[in-house]
Amino acid sequence: MTGNEIRSIEGDTVDGICFRYYGRTAGVTEQVLQQNPGLASKGPILPTGTRITLPEAAQQPTKPQIKLWD
């Protein structure tokens, strides 16, 4: 997998980074942790300057829209 490499800033979490970068956390947090072995062992709040590779995430599945009126 290819992706972009970033560095964490003070107070960053993996979920927070995923939300900022992808606009969501569902399905991508797991991909980021898989792409970066050992990242989870750094704790919930990442040390400042931690290198993180952000993979190109798959498109979020679209849910059928429910129309109240036709």
N, C-alpha and C positions, 0 to 999 in steps of 0.2 A: 504494500500500500504506500502510496506517496501522500504527501501532505505538507502543511506549513509548520515551521518550527517557531514557537514563541517562548518567552520567558515569563514566569509568574511574577506578579507584583505583590506587594505586602497585603496579606489577608486573603489571597486568592484560594479558592477551592476548585476542585476539578469540575464540579457542577456549575459553579459560577463562570468559569472559563467557557464551558460548553454552551451555556446560555448566551453569553456575550458573542461568541463566535458563530454558533449555528442557529441561535434563536430558540433553542429547545434543549432539553436534557434527555428526554426519552429516546433510547436507542443509540445515542451517540456517546454518552458517558462510558458505557461499556466498551465501545470501540476505542475510545481514547485510552482507557486503562489497559486494554489489550495491546495497543500499539506502543505503550510505554511501560515495559516491565519494571517493576519496582516502584512505580509512582504511588501506588496505594500504600506502600509501607512508609511513605514520608509523612503520613498523618492527614487528618481532615483539612488542616490549613497548611498549604504548601510553603516551604521555605522560599523567601524572596530570591528570584533569579533561577528557579528550577526550569530547566529546558523541557519543553513538552512538544511532542510532535502531534499535530492535529490532522487526522486522516480526512480524506475527502469522504464525507458521510453520505450514505445512501439517502435518496429522497424520502421524506417523511410520507408514509402511506396516506392517501387522501381518504377521508371518510365521506360516504354519501351524504349530501346535504338534504336536510328535511325541510320541505317547503310547507309553510303554514297555509299559504294561499297559492293557487295556480294562476 
